Amino acid sequence: EEGQVYAVGAITIKTIGANGRELPTEVWYPAKPGQQGTPAKYAAGLIPSPFGALRNVEAVAGKFPLIAFSHGNSGVRDQSVFLMEAFARRGYVVVSPDHVGNTAIDFDQKLFGVMFLWRPQDLVAAIARVLTKEKGDPAWLHGLIDGKNIGVSGHSFGGFTTLAIAGIPVDIPSNVTIDCGATEPDPMCAEMKILGPKPWQFAQGEIKVAIPLAHAFYAAGSLLHSHAPKLKVPTVMLVGTDDTLTPPAVEAEPLYQAMTAERAMITIHGGSHFSFANMCEFKAFAPANLKAEIDKLCGPNVKPPLNEVHAKIAEYAVAAADLYLKGDESKRAMFAPKAKGSGYISVKSEGITK
């Protein structure tokens, strides 16, 4: 039903990710209305639910497409709840694992390289996890997901993860050397042995749309330009002009040009790298070197205001999912090329608007 809005439920489960890591995993879903439950809070209670989500309440009966989400480098599974809940309200189940060893809580620099290989596997495992009944799962969780219609999204390093499981093979840049003969070899060495010759392919066949947000590491060659045409999945990128960590000119633009799939780039003029997370509530955890960028995003007179930016990000991301996962052709018009004009959003696209 076009435009139907649901109550939101949230539940935490566990996924076994790459290298046998146990990943706390958040699931959001359309909930039956009128239930009593504990109000959801996120990030150790710092972030209240934007849409009044309740924990562990029963889901609506039905089959809903799945969105798998990957957090940023040093992020957490519930870093972008404005978007996770927006998806659930509009009839999607969302699964988001902590990439353990690469979160705000347990970041380990020694694991940074191997995360290029573990993160895509973590996200694949999280998808499999919510499609598999496990002991202790509530009965309503299974049969809830249409496993043939999956979208994938992620922020920053999660944008890389998104593109990797959507179909861009993962390579090691030619300027990176990994010493596997060292006394303490890089954890990548053991993983490369398991995965076999590069480039590594993590693509999942049921993914119908990719929605990377301020994606990272494309320019570093971990996603090489030469591999971009192999991505066949329609891709809707969202970027901010004031992003100093993954500048669109360095990351999104070259990827957009190299791709051959249906694609759009939604540019938020004045948007920053952290426009794609609930960053203002996370300020206390932010590293000192990012404080200035976050303060700029969260001040009282910020233009455009962050809540408005969040609503726009959700509007475009949900429209992309509606088009490619629910077959809502009316949403194509949202991706027609559009100059900034008096607003702060511009759109370019290839092949989406017929």
C-alpha positions in Angstrom: 0.0 0.0 0.0 1.6 3.3 -1.2 2.6 5.6 1.6 1.6 3.3 4.5 3.4 4.2 7.8 4.0 1.6 10.5 4.9 1.6 14.1 8.5 0.7 14.7 10.0 -2.2 16.7 13.6 -2.9 17.5 15.4 -6.0 18.8 19.0 -6.9 19.4 20.3 -10.3 18.2 23.7 -11.9 17.6 25.4 -12.7 14.3 28.6 -14.8 13.9 30.7 -12.7 11.5 34.0 -13.1 9.7 36.7 -14.9 11.7 34.0 -16.3 14.2 33.5 -12.8 15.8 30.2 -12.4 17.7 28.5 -9.3 16.4 25.8 -7.5 18.3 23.1 -6.9 15.6 20.2 -4.5 15.6 17.0 -5.3 13.7 14.2 -2.7 13.1 10.9 -3.8 11.7 7.3 -2.7 11.2 5.5 -3.4 14.5 1.9 -4.1 15.3 0.3 -0.8 16.4 -1.0 -0.2 19.9 1.4 -2.4 21.8 3.0 -1.7 25.2 6.8 -1.9 25.4 10.0 -0.4 26.5 10.9 2.8 24.5 14.0 2.1 22.4 17.2 4.1 23.2 20.4 3.7 21.3 24.2 4.2 21.8 24.2 3.3 25.5 21.0 5.3 26.0 22.4 8.6 24.4 20.0 8.6 21.5 16.2 8.5 22.0 14.2 6.9 19.2 13.3 9.4 16.6 9.9 7.7 15.8 8.9 6.2 19.2 10.2 2.7 18.5 9.5 0.0 21.1 11.8 -2.9 22.0 10.9 -6.5 21.4 7.3 -5.9 20.4 5.5 -8.1 17.9 6.0 -7.4 14.2 3.2 -6.8 11.7 2.3 -10.0 9.9 3.5 -9.9 6.3 6.6 -10.1 4.2 8.8 -7.1 3.9 12.0 -6.3 1.9 15.3 -6.2 3.8 17.8 -3.4 4.1 21.2 -4.4 5.4 23.2 -1.5 6.9 27.0 -1.1 7.6 28.2 1.6 10.0 31.3 3.8 9.4 34.9 3.3 10.6 34.7 3.6 14.4 30.9 3.8 14.2 28.3 1.6 15.8 25.3 -0.4 14.5 22.8 2.3 15.7 24.8 5.4 14.5 22.1 6.3 11.9 18.9 5.6 13.6 17.1 8.5 11.9 17.4 6.4 8.7 17.0 2.9 10.2 13.7 3.8 11.7 12.6 5.7 8.6 13.0 2.5 6.6 11.1 0.4 9.2 8.2 2.9 9.3 7.8 2.6 5.5 7.6 -1.2 5.5 11.2 -2.5 5.6 13.1 -4.8 8.0 16.6 -3.4 8.6 19.6 -5.4 9.9 22.7 -3.6 11.1 25.6 -5.5 12.8 28.5 -4.0 14.8 31.7 -4.7 12.9 33.5 -5.8 16.0 37.1 -4.5 16.1 36.1 -1.5 14.0 33.5 0.2 16.3 33.6 3.3 18.6 33.8 0.8 21.5 36.5 -1.6 20.4 38.4 0.0 17.5 41.7 -1.8 16.9 44.2 -0.2 14.4 45.9 -3.6 13.8 42.6 -4.9 12.3 42.0 -1.9 10.0 43.4 -3.6 6.9 41.6 -6.9 7.4 38.3 -5.0 7.9 38.3 -4.5 4.1 37.8 -8.3 3.9 35.8 -8.9 7.1 33.2 -6.2 6.8 31.6 -7.5 3.6 31.5 -11.0 5.1 29.9 -9.6 8.3 27.1 -7.9 6.4 26.5 -11.1 4.3 26.4 -13.1 7.6 23.9 -10.6 9.1 21.6 -11.0 6.1 21.8 -14.8 6.4 21.2 -14.5 10.2 17.9 -12.7 9.9 16.8 -15.2 7.2 17.6 -18.2 9.5 15.5 -19.2 12.5 17.7 -19.6 15.6 16.9 -20.8 19.1 15.6 -18.0 21.3 14.3 -15.9 18.3 10.8 -14.6 18.7 8.4 -16.5 16.5 7.3 -13.4 14.6 10.9 -12.7 13.4 10.8 -15.5 10.8 8.8 -15.4 7.7 8.8 -11.6 8.1 11.4 -11.0 5.4 11.2 -11.3 1.6 14.7 -12.7 1.1 14.5 -12.1 -2.7 14.3 -8.3 -2.3 17.3 -7.0 -0.4 18.8 -3.5 -0.4 22.1 -2.5 1.1 23.3 0.8 2.6 26.1 2.0 4.7 28.0 5.1 5.8 31.7 5.9 4.9 33.6 2.6 5.4 30.1 1.1 5.4 29.7 2.7 2.0 32.7 0.7 0.8 31.1 -2.4 2.4 27.8 -1.7 0.6 29.5 -1.5 -2.8 31.6 -4.7 -2.1 28.5 -6.8 -1.4 26.5 -5.1 -4.2 29.2 -6.4 -6.6 32.4 -4.4 -7.0 35.3 -6.8 -6.4 37.7 -5.9 -3.6 41.3 -5.5 -4.5 44.5 -4.3 -2.7 45.8 -1.0 -4.0 49.2 -1.5 -5.8 50.9 0.9 -3.4 50.0 -1.2 -0.3 52.4 -3.9 0.7 51.4 -6.5 3.3 54.3 -8.2 5.0 53.1 -11.8 5.7 56.6 -12.9 6.6 56.9 -10.5 9.6 57.1 -11.8 13.2 53.6 -10.4 13.7 52.0 -10.7 10.2 49.1 -8.5 9.4 45.8 -10.4 10.2 45.0 -9.9 6.4 47.6 -12.6 5.6 45.5 -15.4 7.3 42.3 -14.0 5.7 43.8 -13.9 2.2 44.8 -17.5 2.6 41.2 -18.4 3.3 39.8 -16.3 0.5 42.2 -17.3 -2.3 43.5 -15.1 -5.1 42.4 -11.5 -5.4 40.3 -9.6 -6.4 37.8 -10.9 -3.9 34.1 -11.1 -4.8 31.6 -10.7 -2.0 28.6 -10.1 -4.2 25.2 -11.3 -3.0 22.7 -12.2 -5.7 19.5 -11.0 -4.0 20.7 -7.4 -3.7 18.5 -5.2 -5.9 19.7 -1.7 -4.9 22.8 -0.1 -3.3 22.6 3.1 -1.3 26.1 4.2 -0.2 26.3 7.3 2.0 29.5 9.4 1.8 31.3 6.2 0.9 35.0 5.9 1.6 38.2 4.2 0.2 37.2 4.1 -3.4 39.9 6.6 -4.2 42.5 4.6 -2.2 42.1 1.9 -4.8 40.6 -0.7 -2.5 37.7 -0.4 -4.9 39.6 0.1 -8.2 38.0 2.2 -10.9 38.7 -0.7 -13.3 36.3 -2.9 -11.3 33.4 -0.4 -11.2 31.7 -1.6 -14.5 31.2 -5.0 -12.8 28.6 -3.5 -10.5 25.3 -4.3 -12.1 23.1 -3.3 -9.2 21.3 0.1 -9.4 23.1 2.5 -7.1 21.9 5.7 -5.4 24.8 7.6 -3.7 24.2 10.4 -1.2 27.0 12.9 -0.6 27.6 16.2 1.1 29.6 19.1 -0.5 31.3 20.0 2.8 32.6 16.5 3.5 36.3 16.8 4.3 36.8 13.1 5.1 35.5 11.6 1.8 35.2 14.5 -0.6 32.7 13.8 -3.4 35.2 15.0 -6.0 37.7 12.3 -4.9 35.3 9.4 -4.0 31.8 9.6 -5.4 32.4 11.5 -8.7 35.1 9.1 -10.1 33.0 6.1 -9.1 29.9 7.6 -10.7 31.7 8.2 -13.9 33.3 4.7 -14.0 30.0 2.8 -13.3 27.7 1.4 -16.0 24.7 0.4 -13.8 21.6 2.6 -13.3 22.8 5.3 -10.9 22.1 8.6 -9.2 24.0 10.9 -7.1 22.1 13.1 -4.6 24.2 16.0 -3.4 23.4 17.9 -0.2 24.9 21.3 -0.6 26.3 22.2 2.8 26.1 18.6 4.0 29.1 17.1 5.9 30.5 13.6 6.3 28.5 13.3 9.5 25.2 14.5 8.1 24.5 10.8 7.6 24.6 9.8 11.3 22.9 10.9 14.5 26.2 12.6 15.2 25.1 15.4 17.4 24.0 13.0 20.1 27.3 11.1 19.7 29.4 14.3 20.2 30.8 13.0 23.5 32.5 10.1 21.7 33.9 12.0 18.8 37.7 12.0 18.4 39.3 15.5 19.0 40.3 15.9 15.3 36.7 15.7 14.2 35.3 18.0 16.9 35.3 21.2 14.7 33.4 19.4 11.8 30.8 18.0 14.2 30.4 21.4 16.0 29.7 23.0 12.7 27.0 20.4 11.9 25.3 20.6 15.3 25.3 24.4 16.1 22.0 26.2 16.6 22.1 28.2 13.3 23.3 25.5 10.9 22.1 25.8 7.4 20.6 23.5 6.2 19.4 22.3 9.7 20.4 18.7 10.4 16.9 17.5 11.1 15.8 18.7 7.7 18.9 17.1 6.1 18.0 13.8 7.8 14.5 13.9 6.5 15.8 14.5 3.0 18.3 11.7 3.2 15.6 9.3 4.4 13.2 10.5 1.6 15.7 9.7 -1.1 16.9 6.4 0.4 13.3 5.2 1.0 12.4 6.2 -2.6 15.3 4.2 -4.0 14.2 1.2 -1.9 10.5 1.6 -3.0 11.6 1.8 -6.6 13.9 -1.2 -6.7 12.6 -3.4 -3.9 8.8 -2.7 -4.1 8.6 -1.9 -7.8 7.1 1.5 -7.2 7.7 3.1 -10.6 6.3 6.4 -9.5 9.5 6.9 -7.5 11.7 7.2 -10.7 10.7 10.8 -11.0 12.6 11.6 -7.7 15.8 10.8 -9.5 15.4 13.0 -12.5 18.4 15.3 -12.9 17.9 18.6 -11.0 20.0 21.6 -10.3 20.3 23.0 -6.8 18.0 26.0 -7.5 16.9 27.7 -4.3 17.0 24.5 -2.2 20.1 22.6 -1.1 19.7 19.3 -3.0 20.9 18.6 -6.5 20.5 15.3 -8.4 22.2 13.7 -11.3 21.4 10.3 -12.7 21.9 7.9 -15.6 19.4 5.3 -16.7 16.9 5.6 -13.8 14.4 8.0 -15.4 13.2 6.5 -18.5 
